């Protein structure tokens, strides 16, 4: 049995003094202390190894958690990307389906409208068809088709009206057709519509019905020339719309109350007078008339300067003085001819412009902003 440790041994252990411990402790006590120290060290190493394993386990768990979070985040991002791509594909598919359905519905509506407009037995159905064709005239995809139908319908309505004058049913049909032709904001389409006056001129040449032709001609002026005054951006474009009506009036001046021979200036002036008179009738009875905008648009076109003559460049280089003189003379002649044409255009428009400036001053537009057609 080991001898209990004396106070000197305890003091040496407390002071951690190996010399005092060796002097005060016996060999048996030193062996016991050495064994205890080894046991303590072994236990410390055991505990340290356990702690390292626990720390390593905790670190590993942390890394696994972080990796799991990253994997979940990547999976969520991938799922979201796939969902967005699928939604985009679905949206494009539905957009295409909707567009196809819309085009099919529009085609079906055009076909049904064409059936109404060509109903030979029912004038009321034809009138409804003409009114509905206005929507297709303003649609760029159907403008040409709708205008072709309206032009042929106009010829048909004029052919079937065989009596003197124009009866109420045919007059309503003609007004509806010409109104539908004018329902476009494309100046080029208006010019095409104006060329349909040849149907009216041909009937007049065949039947000599002055009263009917005069009435239809005035409808053309009110609808097409009035719309052109608002739609066309340049005087040259406006003249393109007005030219078929002017040329018809020059060839058959009686339909405008003129006499032979009729000049371009007189024809343009008479067209402006017809437009003014028909519009003033609308202004008197309706506060919703677009005529003030028509007057203002016509007057604004008159204020635009004519296109200035440009110097013409010779097609081949000038090699000698004689060639240079000939080229300069040719350019001078062409410039003079162009200036004369521009002056003639301005002179031909002078009467109509004076009328429109005067009436526009009396009836200015009531509000600013884009103006719609009230026809």
RALINJO-V381675 format. One record per helix or strand of 3 or more residues. SS is the DSSP state (A for helix, B for strand). FROM is the first residue (numbers start at 1). TO is the last residue. If there is no record, write none. Layout:
# RALINJO-V381675
((SS:FROM:TO) (SS:FROM:TO))
This chain:
# RALINJO-V381675
((A:7:15) (A:18:24) (A:27:117) (A:123:137) (A:143:160) (A:168:182) (A:187:194) (A:197:207) (A:210:231) (A:235:251) (A:253:256) (A:264:285) (A:291:303) (A:321:362))
